[in-house]
Amino acid sequence: MERFPTVLKRAEKHHGGSALLESMVPKIKSPRALARTEDSRWLAQMTRCIFQAGFVWRVVDHKWDDFEDVFFGFPPDRIVMLSPEQIDRFAQNPRIIRNRQKVLCVQSNARFVLDIAHEYGSFGKFIAPWPGSELIDLFNLLKNRGSRLGGMTGQRLLRNMGKDTFIVTDDVVRCLQRGGLDIGDKPTSQRELRRIQEAFNRWHEASGLPYSHLSRIAALSV
């Protein structure tokens, strides 16, 4: 694998030096802050990422205040009580994006959040201590227990909420390939994802940088 200082120098060259590059890396919340984040905020961000997937993000962003209003702030315990008739009315509401399958995901993920909260006290308390060296397992859990939270949707959820995580974007993949990692252009197999995790683990151990920063710098190096 290519050493991370080489990747960093390439990113700095592409983007105007170290100071500007530092301004482009994601914000990370402390485990304590993550643990204190309300369950409604996790469900809201799940919903936002799901509706943005395969769609124009700015349209979702423009309508987001209406999403918050229509779903009354995304309290999971209230969302799970919605009747099928109420869900249908939500899916037809012109204030939000009328995609019934994605609206159904809101209720499914409310159950997911409540299940985790029942086990760990809150969804944030479950996510907060998860080690960066085992992020692939967290991605798998979001995919298997959540609704439409596989791939980059679950990864973006974590990043947007402030969890220290890498995201397997196309640019990150190209950076890793250029560095010598044996993965395909669209790595989805567990073997490839494990290789990606191991590569980031090595970079993290050598540099001391957060996984989110390593991932963003890798993308900016391409």
N, C-alpha and C positions, 0 to 999 in steps of 0.2 A: 504493500500500500504506500501511496505517496504520503510524505510527512506533511502534517498540517501547516507548518510555517510556509511551505511552498504554496499551498492553497491560499493562505492568508495574503501573501505578497501579491499573488495574481489578482485577488479581489480588490486589494488596495490600489493596484495599478488601474483596474477597470473603473474604479469609483472614487477617484480623487483623494486617495490617501487614508491614513488610519483614523483621523478625526471624523471625517465624513462617514466612513464605514461604521464607526461606533454608534453614530446616530441612526443607523439603519437596522440595528439588531432589535429583536423583540424585547418587550418588557416582561420580567419574570416576577411572579408573586412568591413570597415566602411560604413555606408549608403552613405556618400559622394562619396567614391570610387566606390561603386556599381552604383550609379546614373550616374557617369561619364564613365562607361564602354560602349564602342561602341556597337551598335546593331549587328554588324557583329560578335562580339565575343560571343554574346548570341546565335546567329544562329549556329555558329561553334560548340559551346559546346552542343547544342541540337543535332546536327548531330552526334557528336562523341559519346554521350551517347546512342543514338538510334542504331548506328551501333555496339556498344559494347554489347548491350542487347542480351543475348542468343548466344553470339559469344565469341571467344577468344580475350580478351582485347589486348594482346600484338601484335596481328596481326593488329588490328586497329591502335594502337600506332605506329607500324612500318611504316604503310602506311600514317600516318597523314599528313606529309608534302606534299604528293601527293594529298591528299584530298583538302588541302588548295589551291594548285595550280590549280587543275581541276575546283574547284568552285570559282576561282579567289578571294579568301579571304572572301567569304561568305557575300558580300554586299546584304542585303535583297532586295533593290530596283532593283538590277540587276538580282537577282535570279528569281524574280516573272515575269520577262520579257522573260524568256527562253521558247522557243517553245516546243511542244511535241516531235518534231524531235531531238532537242538538248538534251532534257531529256533522250530520248532513247539512244543517243550517249554516254551520261555520264554513263548511266546504263551498257553500254557494255565496258567501258574503263577499261583495265586491271590494270591501275595504282591505282584504288580504288577497294573496295569490290563490286562485281557486283550483287547487290541485288536491283532489280528495285523498289520494293515496298518501300524500305527504301530511295532510291534516290528520289522518288516522295515526300516523307515526307519533304525533304529539301525545295522544293518550297512551300508546304503547310505551313510549319513553317515560311518561309519568309513572307508570307501573314499575319500570326498571329503576328509576330514581328512588322510589319509595322502598322497593325491595332492598336496594343497597343501603339506604338510610336505616332501615330496620336492622340490618346486620351490623352496621358500623357507627350508627348515631347520626350521620348525615352523609350525603354524597361527597361533599368536600373532604370530610374526614377519611373517607376511603381513598380518594385520589391523592391527597396531600403527601403521604409518606411513601408513595410508590417509587421505587428506585429507578433512576434514569438508565441504569445498566440493564433493565429488564422491560423497557418500553414496549417491545414487540408483544409481550404477553398482555399488557394493558390494551394495546390496539385490538388484539384478538378478543379480549373480554368485551370491549365496547361493541365489536362486530357481532359477537355471538349472543350477548344478552340484551343489547339495545336494538333499536329498529333503524335501519339505514345509517348506521354509524360505522360502517366498514370503510376501508381505504382512507383517503385523505380527509373525509368528513369527520371521522373520529379524531384524527390527528389535529385538524384545524380547531375542533372543539377544545382540545387540551391547550393548544397554543393560545387561542383567543381568551381562555380563562386564566392564563398566566402560568400554567404548568410548564416546567422546563422539559421540552420535548423537541425531537427532530421531526421534520415532515418530509416524506419521500416524494418531493416534486420532481418533475422532469429534469430541471436544472441540477438538483441534488444528485439524481441518478447519473447524469452525464459527468458530473464532477467525480463521482466515485468510480465510474467506468474509466475515465481518463487517468485516475490514480491507480488503476490496476485491479479493481475489484471485479470479480467474475459474476456479473449479474446482467439480466436482460434489460431491454429498454423499458419494460413495464413489469418490474419485479413484484410478483404477488405470491410466489410459493414461500412456504415457511423456510426452506433452505436459503433462498435469496434474502428474505427479510432478516434471518439470523446473521447472515454475512454483513448486512448493512448495520445491524445493531453492534456487531463486533467491531466494525470499522469505526463507528462513532465512539464506542467504549475506548478504543486505543487512542483516538484523538483527544478524548476527554481526559484520560489519564496523563497523556503527555503534555497537554496545554493548560489544563485546569479550567478551561472555559465551559460554560453551560452548554448543554446539548442544543438548546434553541439558538444560541449564538453560532455554534459550529455549523448547524444546518443552514442558517441564513447566509453565513459567510461562504459556505460551499456553493450555494445557489448563485451568489453574486460573483463567484470566481469564474463562472462559465461565460 
